[in-house]
Amino acid sequence: MSDFPPPSRIARLINSMIAPLAPGWALNRELSAAQHRVLLTNMGGHYDGAGRTARGKDFRINRTDAVEAMRADRDRLGWIGRDMLRNNPRVVKIRRQLVGNVVGPGIIPSVRWLGKENSAAKATVEHLIAAHCLSTAFDADGLRTIFGAQSLGFGSIVTDGEILFRRRYRSSKDGWPLNFQVQALEADFLNRNVDGDLKNGNYAIQGIEFNRIGRRVAYHLYTSHPGGRAGAMPATVRIDARHVIHAFDPQRAGQQRGVSWLAPVITLLHELQKYQDGQVKRQEVAAMFAGVLQTERPSSEFDADMGTLSPGALLHLGEGEEMTWTNPPSVDGYEAFMKVTDRTIAAGMGITYEALTGDYSGVNYTSGRMGRMDVDPNIRDWQNNLMIAQVCARFGDWIQEGIRDVTDIKNTDWEIVWTPPVRPVVDPTKDFKAAETAMKSGQKSRRQVIRESGGDPFKVEQEIEEERAWARSSGVVLTSDAGASASNSGAAAKGDTGKGDKKESEK
């Protein structure tokens, strides 16, 4: 009997009522019920991680879909994340580190011409992109370039879980190079009360409207931030999905809104900061070293005798007087505990411990390289599948439409290619040699290597062509031009030491 699971409260109540009238029946019933519970326990599964045993009782087991799982807590996590961004130095560092790695100085747009070669038309397109997108004309608030919008957007995704960009059309009389500006909106602008079936036959999920095949067709946005000083809840407008970018990192199939990236470590961040604050206060108390004099004399009589406490000083105590010293608390194990906890937080955010803390005391080339091997796949994923696919590509569509509206250049003649920023190399002599070997072996193209280094391959090729044309017209041989250098070397070997040899430069 001792190995049987205990009966439920109702079962015990029933047995207590039956036992006085039919003790044998009550005993048999209790034995049968206990055996049944054991059978169910043994048939419940063979995986401890399924949460059927005492070790897994803390698991939160539910089958809610991606929408329902975050419905109650999504907003609260975002609000707490913003509070931490204001008050928690680790969250400030995490956001800056992630934004710096993924967006950096900006994901650069460059023009790839697809139609018949037309240098004048291409120059017009490049000029309009530079004049509008690389200036604050791009921003409806007049504060950010397209690169600033990228940084703000990705930073908001880290803290809030998502970001909205709205296209606002502008009149030609406003004087902007293109006929639109982009307004960045926090996710709070989504009216989450617009939920469920709509009168037009579509359905909505927390302010996002879908048609019956699951395509986003509109967003229901507040006209102003609901957390503003106005007090009353602002009006809601329906905006066609063509004019809104909703960017977030989906972690589950069917997820329609984003959740703060801080969610897995947000409690740990909060508790660790409180622990660190407590240790700082403890050190403050430890610095309050003081002496306590026990005496029966009034203070006016011994103040002059005490003198000034200094190294090597002798204190004069009267008969029956005793001096004791405080014993301030010490701080033990603080650094080791902080390192372990910071490593956990860094791992949860997809960065290295060194990037989070700035502690590179134990790093060498090999460990630095391994850290980059762990982090770089995350960076490329967020660059290509989040920022370029969801944000920059839609920016590109709006730019193409804007250029089509102000010129007669067709969208089919050109496209925008987005180049992420260069990732700093650990050791240039080794990394550049590896890139050269990859090109020679055919594993990478030259253009791919240039893109990976943060450059625009089309502009690089254009500049190389211009340099070589100038060199040929000037009779200058550059060692960076392998073909010309080889020809020049051959000519010199044959005894040709004329004009070309005299103008050889930049050895």
C-alpha positions in Angstrom: 0.0 0.0 0.0 2.8 2.4 0.7 3.9 2.4 -3.0 0.4 3.3 -4.2 -0.4 6.9 -5.1 -2.6 8.6 -2.5 -6.3 8.7 -3.3 -8.1 12.0 -4.2 -10.0 14.0 -1.6 -13.4 12.9 -3.1 -12.3 9.3 -3.0 -11.4 9.5 0.6 -14.7 11.1 1.5 -16.7 8.4 -0.3 -14.7 5.6 1.4 -15.2 7.3 4.9 -19.0 7.2 4.3 -19.0 3.5 3.1 -16.6 2.1 5.7 -18.9 2.1 8.7 -21.6 0.2 6.8 -19.5 -2.1 4.6 -15.9 -2.2 5.7 -14.9 -5.0 3.3 -16.5 -3.3 0.4 -14.7 0.0 1.3 -11.3 -1.8 1.6 -11.7 -3.6 -1.8 -12.8 -0.3 -3.4 -9.8 1.5 -2.1 -7.4 -1.2 -3.2 -8.9 -1.3 -6.7 -8.7 2.5 -7.0 -5.1 2.5 -5.9 -4.2 -0.1 -8.5 -6.0 1.8 -11.1 -4.0 5.0 -10.3 -0.7 3.0 -10.5 -1.7 1.6 -13.9 -2.5 5.1 -15.3 0.8 6.4 -14.0 2.8 3.6 -15.6 0.9 4.0 -18.9 1.2 7.8 -18.9 4.5 7.8 -20.9 8.1 7.1 -20.7 9.5 10.6 -20.9 10.2 12.5 -17.7 10.2 15.7 -19.7 6.6 15.3 -20.5 5.8 16.7 -17.0 3.9 13.7 -15.5 6.4 13.2 -12.7 7.2 15.4 -9.7 10.4 16.7 -11.5 8.3 18.2 -14.3 5.4 19.6 -12.3 6.5 23.2 -13.0 6.1 22.8 -16.7 3.3 24.9 -18.3 1.5 22.5 -20.5 -1.0 23.8 -23.0 -1.9 23.4 -26.6 -2.7 27.0 -27.4 -1.7 28.2 -30.8 1.0 30.9 -31.4 -1.6 33.7 -31.3 -3.3 32.7 -28.0 0.0 31.8 -26.3 1.0 35.5 -26.3 -2.3 37.2 -26.3 -2.4 38.0 -22.6 1.3 38.8 -22.0 2.7 40.2 -25.3 1.9 43.9 -24.5 3.1 43.6 -20.9 6.5 42.1 -21.9 7.0 44.9 -24.4 6.2 47.5 -21.7 8.6 45.9 -19.2 11.2 45.7 -21.9 10.9 49.5 -22.5 11.2 50.1 -18.7 14.4 48.0 -18.7 15.7 50.0 -21.6 15.3 53.1 -19.5 16.8 51.6 -16.3 18.8 48.4 -16.9 22.3 48.9 -18.3 22.4 45.3 -19.6 19.3 45.8 -21.8 20.8 49.0 -23.1 24.0 47.1 -24.0 22.1 44.2 -25.5 20.0 46.4 -27.8 23.0 48.5 -28.9 25.1 45.3 -29.6 22.4 43.6 -31.6 21.6 46.8 -33.6 25.3 47.4 -34.2 25.8 43.9 -35.5 22.7 43.5 -37.7 22.2 47.1 -39.0 25.4 48.9 -38.1 25.8 52.0 -40.2 23.0 50.7 -42.5 21.9 48.1 -44.9 22.9 49.8 -48.2 20.6 50.0 -51.2 22.3 49.8 -54.7 20.8 49.8 -58.1 21.1 46.8 -60.4 20.1 47.7 -64.0 18.0 45.0 -65.7 16.9 46.6 -69.0 18.9 48.1 -71.8 21.9 50.0 -70.6 20.9 53.5 -69.9 23.5 55.4 -68.0 21.3 58.6 -67.8 18.3 56.7 -66.4 20.5 54.8 -63.9 22.1 58.0 -62.7 18.6 59.6 -62.2 17.5 56.6 -60.1 20.7 56.6 -58.0 20.4 60.4 -57.5 16.7 60.2 -56.3 17.5 57.3 -53.9 20.5 59.2 -52.5 18.6 62.5 -52.2 15.5 61.1 -50.6 16.5 58.0 -48.7 20.0 59.0 -47.5 18.6 62.2 -46.0 16.0 63.0 -43.4 13.5 63.5 -46.2 12.8 59.8 -45.9 11.4 60.1 -42.4 7.9 61.6 -41.6 9.3 63.0 -38.4 12.3 64.5 -40.2 14.8 62.9 -37.9 16.2 59.8 -39.6 17.6 58.6 -42.9 16.6 55.1 -44.2 19.5 53.8 -42.2 18.2 55.4 -39.0 14.8 53.8 -39.7 16.5 50.4 -40.0 18.2 50.9 -36.7 15.1 52.1 -34.9 13.0 49.3 -36.4 15.4 46.5 -35.4 16.0 47.9 -31.9 12.2 48.1 -31.4 11.9 44.4 -32.5 14.4 43.5 -29.8 12.7 45.4 -27.0 9.0 45.3 -28.1 9.0 42.3 -30.3 7.7 44.2 -33.4 7.6 47.5 -35.3 5.3 49.2 -37.8 6.3 51.5 -40.7 3.5 53.4 -42.4 3.9 55.0 -45.9 2.5 58.6 -45.9 2.0 60.1 -49.3 3.2 63.7 -49.9 2.3 66.3 -52.5 4.8 67.4 -55.1 4.4 70.9 -53.6 6.1 69.7 -50.4 9.4 69.7 -52.2 10.6 66.2 -51.4 12.5 64.2 -54.0 9.9 61.4 -53.9 6.2 61.6 -53.1 6.2 59.6 -49.8 7.7 59.5 -46.4 7.9 56.7 -43.8 6.5 57.0 -40.3 7.7 54.6 -37.6 5.0 53.5 -35.2 5.2 51.4 -32.0 3.1 48.3 -31.9 0.8 50.1 -29.4 -0.8 51.8 -32.4 -2.5 48.5 -33.4 -6.0 48.4 -31.9 -6.0 45.0 -30.4 -9.7 45.3 -29.7 -10.4 44.8 -33.4 -10.5 41.1 -33.0 -12.5 38.2 -34.5 -14.9 38.2 -37.4 -15.6 41.5 -39.2 -18.7 42.8 -41.0 -16.9 42.8 -44.4 -16.4 39.0 -44.2 -12.8 39.2 -43.2 -11.4 38.4 -39.7 -8.9 40.3 -37.5 -6.3 39.3 -35.0 -5.5 42.1 -32.5 -5.8 44.9 -35.1 -4.5 43.0 -38.1 -7.2 42.2 -40.8 -7.0 39.1 -42.9 -9.1 37.9 -45.8 -10.5 34.4 -45.8 -7.4 32.8 -47.4 -5.2 34.3 -44.5 -3.7 37.2 -46.4 -3.1 40.5 -44.6 -5.3 43.1 -46.2 -5.4 46.0 -43.6 -4.2 47.3 -40.3 -6.5 49.0 -37.8 -4.3 51.8 -36.2 -5.0 54.5 -33.7 -4.6 58.0 -35.0 -2.3 58.8 -32.1 -0.4 56.8 -29.4 -2.9 55.4 -26.9 -0.5 56.1 -24.1 -0.3 59.9 -24.9 -1.4 62.8 -22.7 -4.8 63.2 -24.5 -6.4 60.9 -22.0 -9.3 59.7 -24.2 -8.7 56.7 -26.4 -7.9 58.0 -29.9 -9.9 57.1 -33.0 -9.0 54.1 -35.2 -8.4 54.2 -38.9 -8.2 51.2 -41.4 -5.0 51.4 -43.4 -4.5 49.2 -46.5 -1.7 46.7 -46.0 0.1 48.0 -49.0 1.0 51.1 -46.9 2.2 49.3 -43.8 5.2 47.2 -42.9 4.8 45.0 -39.8 8.1 43.5 -39.0 8.8 40.8 -36.3 10.7 37.6 -35.9 8.2 34.6 -36.0 9.2 31.7 -33.7 6.1 29.5 -34.4 4.0 28.7 -37.4 0.9 30.8 -37.5 2.4 33.6 -35.3 0.9 36.9 -36.3 2.5 39.3 -33.9 5.9 39.6 -32.3 7.0 39.2 -28.6 9.9 40.9 -26.9 13.2 39.1 -27.4 13.9 39.7 -23.7 11.1 37.4 -22.7 13.3 34.3 -21.9 15.7 36.3 -19.7 13.6 39.2 -18.6 13.2 37.8 -15.0 16.9 36.9 -14.8 17.9 40.4 -15.9 15.6 42.0 -13.3 16.8 39.8 -10.5 20.5 40.1 -11.4 20.2 43.9 -11.4 18.7 43.8 -8.0 21.5 41.5 -6.8 24.1 43.8 -8.2 22.5 46.8 -6.6 22.5 45.0 -3.3 26.1 44.2 -3.6 26.9 47.8 -4.4 25.0 48.8 -1.2 26.9 46.2 0.7 30.2 47.6 -0.5 29.0 51.0 0.5 28.4 49.7 4.0 31.7 47.9 4.0 33.4 51.3 3.4 31.9 52.7 6.5 34.8 51.6 8.8 34.3 53.2 12.3 35.4 52.9 15.9 33.1 52.8 19.0 34.5 54.3 22.2 32.9 53.1 25.5 33.4 55.7 28.2 31.6 57.4 31.0 33.1 60.8 30.4 31.1 63.4 28.5 32.2 64.0 24.9 33.5 67.5 25.7 36.2 66.1 27.8 37.7 63.5 25.5 37.3 65.2 22.0 40.6 67.0 22.4 42.3 63.8 23.6 41.2 61.7 20.5 43.1 63.8 18.0 43.1 62.8 14.3 43.1 59.2 13.2 46.0 58.6 10.8 48.4 55.8 9.9 50.6 54.9 12.8 48.7 57.2 15.2 48.4 56.3 18.9 45.1 56.8 20.6 45.0 57.7 24.3 42.3 56.0 26.3 41.4 56.8 29.8 41.0 54.3 32.7 38.0 52.0 32.1 37.6 53.1 28.5 37.5 50.6 25.6 37.7 51.1 21.8 36.0 48.6 19.5 35.9 48.6 15.7 33.1 47.7 13.3 33.4 44.6 11.2 32.0 45.6 7.7 30.7 42.7 5.5 32.9 41.4 2.8 31.8 40.4 -0.8 32.6 36.8 -1.6 31.9 35.0 -4.9 30.5 38.1 -6.5 32.5 38.1 -9.7 32.1 34.3 -10.4 28.4 34.5 -9.9 28.0 37.5 -12.2 30.1 35.9 -14.9 28.0 32.7 -14.9 24.7 34.7 -15.0 25.9 37.1 -17.7 26.8 34.1 -19.8 23.3 32.7 -19.5 21.8 36.1 -20.5 24.2 36.5 -23.4 23.4 33.0 -24.7 19.6 33.7 -24.5 20.0 36.9 -26.6 22.2 35.3 -29.2 25.4 37.2 -28.5 28.7 36.4 -26.7 29.5 37.0 -23.1 32.3 39.3 -24.2 30.0 41.4 -26.3 27.6 41.8 -23.4 30.1 42.7 -20.7 33.1 44.0 -22.6 35.3 41.6 -20.7 37.9 40.3 -23.3 40.4 39.3 -20.7 40.4 35.6 -21.5 40.0 35.9 -25.3 42.6 34.9 -27.9 42.3 34.5 -31.7 40.9 31.0 -31.5 38.3 31.8 -28.9 37.4 35.0 -30.7 37.0 33.1 -34.0 34.8 30.5 -32.3 32.6 33.2 -30.8 32.2 34.7 -34.2 31.3 31.3 -35.7 28.5 31.0 -33.1 27.1 34.6 -33.5 27.6 35.2 -37.3 24.8 32.7 -38.3 22.4 34.6 -36.1 23.5 37.9 -37.6 23.1 36.7 -41.1 19.7 35.2 -40.3 18.4 38.5 -38.8 19.9 40.5 -41.7 18.5 38.4 -44.5 15.3 36.9 -43.2 14.1 39.8 -41.0 15.5 43.1 -42.0 16.0 42.7 -45.7 13.1 40.3 -46.4 10.5 42.1 -44.2 11.7 45.8 -44.0 14.2 46.7 -46.7 12.4 44.8 -49.5 9.2 46.7 -48.8 11.1 50.0 -48.5 12.5 49.1 -52.0 8.9 48.6 -53.4 7.9 52.0 -52.1 11.0 53.6 -53.5 10.4 52.0 -56.9 6.8 53.2 -56.9 7.9 56.7 -55.9 10.5 56.9 -58.7 8.0 55.6 -61.2 5.5 58.3 -60.2 8.0 61.2 -60.6 9.8 59.9 -63.7 9.1 57.8 -66.8 11.5 55.0 -65.8 9.9 51.6 -65.6 10.2 49.4 -62.6 11.1 46.5 -64.7 14.3 48.2 -65.9 16.0 48.0 -62.5 15.9 46.6 -59.0 17.4 47.4 -55.6 20.0 45.1 -54.1 20.5 45.4 -50.3 24.0 45.0 -48.9 24.4 44.4 -45.1 27.3 46.1 -43.3 30.7 44.6 -43.1 31.4 42.3 -40.2 34.8 43.2 -38.5 37.3 40.5 -39.2 39.1 38.8 -36.3 42.5 38.7 -38.1 42.7 40.5 -41.5 45.8 38.6 -42.7 44.1 35.3 -42.2 40.5 36.2 -43.1 41.4 38.0 -46.3 43.6 35.1 -47.4 40.7 32.7 -46.7 38.4 34.8 -48.9 41.0 34.8 -51.7 41.4 31.0 -51.5 37.6 30.6 -51.7 37.4 32.7 -54.9 40.3 30.9 -56.5 38.7 27.5 -55.7 35.3 28.6 -57.1 33.5 28.3 -53.8 32.7 32.0 -53.8 32.4 34.7 -56.5 34.2 38.0 -56.2 30.8 39.8 -55.9 29.8 37.5 -53.1 33.0 38.3 -51.2 32.5 42.0 -51.8 29.0 41.8 -50.5 30.1 39.9 -47.4 32.6 42.6 -46.7 29.9 45.2 -46.8 30.7 46.7 -50.3 28.6 47.3 -53.4 30.1 45.0 -56.0 28.7 47.0 -58.9 30.3 50.2 -57.7 33.5 48.4 -57.0 33.6 47.0 -60.5 32.8 50.4 -61.9 35.6 52.0 -60.0 38.1 49.3 -61.1 37.1 49.9 -64.7 37.6 53.6 -64.3 41.0 53.1 -62.7 42.2 50.8 -65.4 41.0 53.1 -68.2 42.9 55.9 -66.5 46.0 53.8 -66.1 46.0 52.7 -69.8 45.5 56.3 -71.0 48.3 57.5 -68.7 50.7 54.7 -69.4 50.8 53.7 -65.8 51.1 50.1 -64.6 49.6 49.3 -61.2 50.6 46.2 -59.3 46.9 45.8 -58.3 46.2 45.0 -62.0 47.4 41.4 -62.3 47.2 41.2 -66.0 48.9 44.5 -66.7 51.6 43.7 -64.1 52.3 40.3 -65.8 52.5 41.9 -69.3 54.9 44.6 -68.0 57.1 42.0 -66.3 57.3 40.1 -69.5 58.2 43.2 -71.5 60.9 44.0 -69.0 62.3 40.5 -69.3 62.8 41.0 -73.0 64.8 44.1 -72.4 62.0 46.6 -73.0 62.9 49.4 -70.6 61.2 52.2 -72.5 58.2 54.4 -71.7 56.1 51.7 -69.9 59.0 50.8 -67.6 59.6 54.4 -66.7 56.0 55.0 -65.7 55.6 51.9 -63.6 54.3 53.1 -60.2 52.7 52.0 -56.9 54.9 49.0 -56.4 
